[in-house]
């Protein structure tokens, strides 16, 4: 007896993109807008819809979420199970889009990394059964159910924005780095750093603010290819985001070796303070709510994302994937009033 072959599709249920998005060989497309155009096989199209429409935003009304995006590899009707390498390309596309979307700060379009959940659904044509598997470390599995008996209800901390906006120029640069097969180690390092930014940007309830600081520090360490403690971090940040003639300040610094003076730019001093906060979290120091902010009352985490984004642009620029439209583009509006 020959068992029926299973097919597979990947979806992002909570990602309201306005248009299709191509990233290398990966295409993100709206199921409800493009299903008839992209899926010629009526049997396959209807079978996929049975699964997709089980994602709802209200457990009472049970109305399907209409912003479901399908992630396809090579072509929309390619439904073969992906290899590990193909899945990695798809995950890279999602990590890249996630980061470029997190940079957009318009309230009605704000999203968290939870909007970029990439899910996989296996199915057999004409089979109405469904098996559910969840959890990364401790797996939860259920089977023996019909797809019509299951609802996937959006959790409240996942906010459905009116539309997901993103930094198109930066996303294009990340795509170019993936296409460059001669520089795969660099691209893999960047993608791993973006993955850690995604961890830091989850909106799940009860997630510690200071955990975000440690995760952003990890993202910096991966992106900057390592550094030796606070001095190394400050040097790399200043080397990437400072100009030669920026004003400097001398301040006293307390280390294990005692107290001494150091001279840095304001951006360098931000890096020093951020790394010091990271160390206090890691080493179990008592922290107060005020420790989340710098002396200007600005959140260290929000500033860290801005610094990370600029470091990423400069590194991509050095690798010739990103070009500044203007030599002064690196000067952030109002950054000096916030650090």
Secondary structure as GFF3:
##gff-version 3
##sequence-region A 1 339
A	DSSP	beta_strand	7	12	.	.	.	ID=ss1
A	DSSP	beta_strand	21	23	.	.	.	ID=ss2
A	DSSP	beta_strand	26	30	.	.	.	ID=ss3
A	DSSP	alpha_helix	31	38	.	.	.	ID=ss4
A	DSSP	alpha_helix	42	52	.	.	.	ID=ss5
A	DSSP	beta_strand	55	56	.	.	.	ID=ss6
A	DSSP	beta_strand	69	73	.	.	.	ID=ss7
A	DSSP	alpha_helix	84	102	.	.	.	ID=ss8
A	DSSP	three_ten_helix	107	109	.	.	.	ID=ss9
A	DSSP	three_ten_helix	113	116	.	.	.	ID=ss10
A	DSSP	beta_strand	119	123	.	.	.	ID=ss11
A	DSSP	beta_strand	129	134	.	.	.	ID=ss12
A	DSSP	beta_strand	140	146	.	.	.	ID=ss13
A	DSSP	three_ten_helix	147	149	.	.	.	ID=ss14
A	DSSP	beta_strand	152	153	.	.	.	ID=ss15
A	DSSP	alpha_helix	168	179	.	.	.	ID=ss16
A	DSSP	three_ten_helix	181	183	.	.	.	ID=ss17
A	DSSP	alpha_helix	184	200	.	.	.	ID=ss18
A	DSSP	alpha_helix	209	223	.	.	.	ID=ss19
A	DSSP	alpha_helix	229	241	.	.	.	ID=ss20
A	DSSP	beta_strand	248	255	.	.	.	ID=ss21
A	DSSP	beta_strand	258	265	.	.	.	ID=ss22
A	DSSP	alpha_helix	266	282	.	.	.	ID=ss23
A	DSSP	three_ten_helix	289	292	.	.	.	ID=ss24
A	DSSP	alpha_helix	300	318	.	.	.	ID=ss25
A	DSSP	three_ten_helix	335	337	.	.	.	ID=ss26
###
